[in-house]
Amino acid sequence: MKWTKFIILCCVGFIISCTKMEIEPTPPPIQKIFSVTESSVTDGQSIHFDLPSTGVYTLTLIDKESDQVISRERFTGKTGENIKKIYTSSIQSQYLYLVLEDGSRTQIAKTTIKIN
């Protein structure tokens, strides 16, 4: 009787020790779009950037070769990190400037993006 309990206890201990531990993957660090001079983006990608204060801001995409405005979006931003999606499927150019301006049209940040 003692040997049966011992064998059952050993089997239970063995089964518990062989269970797979789930390790949650750590997400890659989020890179702010304006913290680098050039970024690669894909259609529908989220871009992250910081704003100094709450207010109305404008994001403008400009063709790097012709300096023509491709798109412009006005939005109300909040202090700190903001997230916007960028859609590029209908854009012909490969290289664009992404410009961030405040409500008085003062340029806050500018970077180059390459469309993949």
N, C-alpha and C positions, 0 to 999 in steps of 0.2 A: 504494500500500500504506500509506504514511504517512497519507494522507487518510482512509482507511477506519478505521484505528485511532483517529484523532482524532475522527471522527464517532461511532464507537461509544463512546469515552470521554465525549464530550459528552452523548450520550443517557443513559448510565448515571448521570452526574452530575446530569442533569436529573430523572431518575426518583427518585433518592435525595432530592433537595432537595424534591420534591413530596409526599413521604410525610407523612401526618397524624401529628402528635405527640399522644400521649394524655396528657391532663392529668387527674390524679386529683382529684376534687372534695374540698374540705375539709369535713369534717363540721361541722355547726353546733355551737357551744359548748353543753355540757350545763348546763342550769340546775337547781340544787338546789331541790327542792320547798319547803323551809322557808326559803329565802333571800328569798322574796317573800311579800307579804301575801295574794295571791290568785293562783291558777293555774287554767287550763282543762285538763281531762283528758278523754280518750276511753277507751272500754272496751279493756282489754288494754294500756294504755300503761305503760311503765316509768317509775318515779319514782326519782330519785337523791337521796340525803341522806347526811350525814356523822354518824358516831357517835363519841363521845369515847373509848370503850373497848370491849373485847370483853365480851359478856354477853348476858343475856336482855332483850329489849325488847318493847314492845307498840305496834302501830299501831292506832288506833281511828278509825272514821268515825262522826261524830255529825251528825244532821240539824240544820241551823242554826236552823230554825223551832221545832221541838218539843223540841230537846235530847235526843232519844232516840238510843241507840246503834244504828247500822245494822250495823256489823260490827267485829270485833276480832280481831287476829292477833298471836299471840305468836311470836317468832322469836329465834334466836341471831344476833346481829350481830357484826361484826368492827370493829376500830378503823379509822377512815377512811371511805371511800366505800362505801355499800351501795346495792343496787338491788333494788327490789321491783316487781312488776306490780300494777296496780290494775284491778279488774274492776267495772264500773258498770252493766252492761246490765239488771240486775234492780232497780236503785235508782230510786225514784220521785222523790225530791227533786232539785232543781236545784243547791242550794247546800249544802255540807257542810263541817264542820270536820274536818281531819285532824290527829290529836294523836299525838305520839310520847312514850312514857313509858319509863322504865327499869324494872328488876326490882322496885324498891321503890315503884312507882307514882308516882314524881316526874316531873312534866311537863318534858320537855326542849325540845320545840318544838311549835308549833301554827300552822296556816295554814288559809285558806279555799280550797276547791276548787269550781269550777263544772263541772258535768257537761255535756259536749257530746253 
